[in-house]
């Protein structure tokens, strides 16, 4: 049987067992922070399966996310998002890119924290704006003041991303490959704070 201990040789809390033994890496962050791009690159490098919760919702419904927002509103979409998340976090050895609003529900935050190592890809609102301003697939930004809306969303969600994150990494101007290698180092540092013993 596997046992997990921290660096003081004390057994870790039961909630950490799944986080550390699943092999899952979960990316959270704002729209435009690069979760899908980084997730695919990280999964290839680490030879893990890749999953994207937004893509999974679209696959299950057969329609794009703006259409779901049009028909069901944000509350309907969030229900679908939680259902998909519940399924995806039961898998092992995956890199999961989540939707930007996944942290809004307390149930989702609990699932994220216990289901894998959570990485917050942080980016400034200025950078996020430049990455998303021409994207028509961002229903929450289809307003008369999209920059102001983006700032409002960031101020609401940033504390929630920080709440669930084990690692925070800046999604800046470096190449995706360089950022991925830096992230791999940070993940290894996090894992080495625990000792996994036995089988």
N, C-alpha and C positions, 0 to 999 in steps of 0.2 A: 504494500500500500504506500502511496506517495504521501510524504509529509512535507510541509513547507514551513520554513523558519526564517525570521528576519535576521539581520546581522548581529543582534544581541542573543541569538539562539533561542528566541521565544517563538512558540507556534503562532502563526498568523490567524486572524479571524476567519471563520468559516466562509464569509462572503468573498474573501480574497482567493479562495481555492479555484473557483471557476475562472476568475479574471486571469490567474497566472497559468493555469493548466490547459485552458482551451486553445491556446496558441493564436487567439484572435487579436487583431489590431483594429481599432475602431476610430475613424476620423470624424471629428466634428468641427464645425466652424460656419461662418457666414457664407451666404451665396457668393460665389466668385472667389472664394479663398483657395480653390484648387483641389478640393477633396477628391473628386473623381480622377483627375489627371494624376495626382500624387498616389492615389489608391492603386490605380492600374500599374504604375511604375514600381511601387513598393511590392505589390503582389508578384510581379514578374521577377524582381530581384530576389525575393525570399521564397520563391516557388510555392506561393499560397494561392488559393482560389480568391477571386475578386467578386465582390457584390456591391451594388449601388442601390440603396433603398428606393430612391426616386425611380430608377429604371425598373425595379421590380414592381412598383405600383403601376407603372405604365404597361408593363407586360401583362399584369393580372387584369387590368381594366380594359386594355385595348385602346386607350385614348391617352393624350398627353395631359400633363399636369394643369396647364391653363384651362383645359376643357373641364377637368374635375372641379376646379375652383368655380368655373362658370355655372356648373350644374348643381354642385353640392355645397359650395362655399368653402371657406377655410375650415370650419368645424368638421365637415364631411371628409375633407382631405386628411385632417389630423387623425380621425378614427382609422382610416385606411393605413396611414403611416404607422400607427401603433401596432396594428395587426401584422403588418409586414415585418416590423422590427422584432416582434415576439418570435416570428418564425426564423428570421435570419440569425439572431443571436444564439439560437440553439445549435447552430452549425459549429464545427471546430476548424481551426487553422485557416481562417479567412481574413482578408482585409476588407473591411466594410466602410464604404463612404456613405454617410448619412445625409439626409436633407437638413437644410439650415435651421428649420424650426422644430427639429425632433426633440430638442431639450426643453420645449415649452411645457410638456406634460411631466408631472412628477413621476408617474409610472415609467415613462421612457427613461428618465434620468437614472432611476434605480436600476433598470435593465442594463443601461450602458455601463454603469459603474461596476457591475458584478460580472459582466460577460466578456471582458477582454481589456487590454491596455488601451486607454482612451487618449488620443492625441488631438489637441486643439490646434488647428492651423489658423493662426492669428494673422490678420492683415488690417491695415489702417482703412478707415472709411474712404479716404481719398483713393487708395489703390483699388478697393472694392468697386467704387463708383466707375473708375476707368475700365474695369474688367466687365461690368454688367450693363453699362449705360445703353448699349445698342441691342441687348438681348431681350427679345419679345417673349421668351419663355419664362419670365420672372413675374408671375401675376401680381405679387405684392408691390412691385415697382411701377405698375401701370397707373400712375397718378400724375397730377399736375406738377408735383414737386418730388420727383423720384430721389433726388439727393437727400432732401429732408426726411423722406420716408426711410431711406437706408440708414441714416443717422439714428432715427428713432428705433428702428429694429435692432441696430447694433447696441444701443444703450440698454435695451431690454434683455438681449440675449447674452452679451459678453459675460456678465456675472454667472449665468447658467452654464456656459461653456467651461468657465474656470472651475465651477463646482464639480463637474464630472471629470475633468481632465487629470490624467496622471503626468502628462507631458504637454508643455506649451511650446510651440515652435513658430517662428515668424515666417509667413509665406510672403517673401519679399521679391527682390529682383534677381536673385541668383537662379541658375538653371534648375530645372526640375530634378535632373540627375544629382547635382550637388546637394540640393535640399534633401533629397531622398537619402543620400549617404550620411548626411548629418543626422537625419531622423533615425536611421538604423543604429547609429552610435548611441543616441539618446535612449532608444528602446533597450539596448543592451545594458546601459548603465542602470536603467530602472529595474530590469530583471535581476541584475547582480546584487541588488539590495536584499534579495531573498535567496534562501538556499532550498533547493528542491531535492529531497532525499528519498531513496527507496523506489520501489515499483509496485 
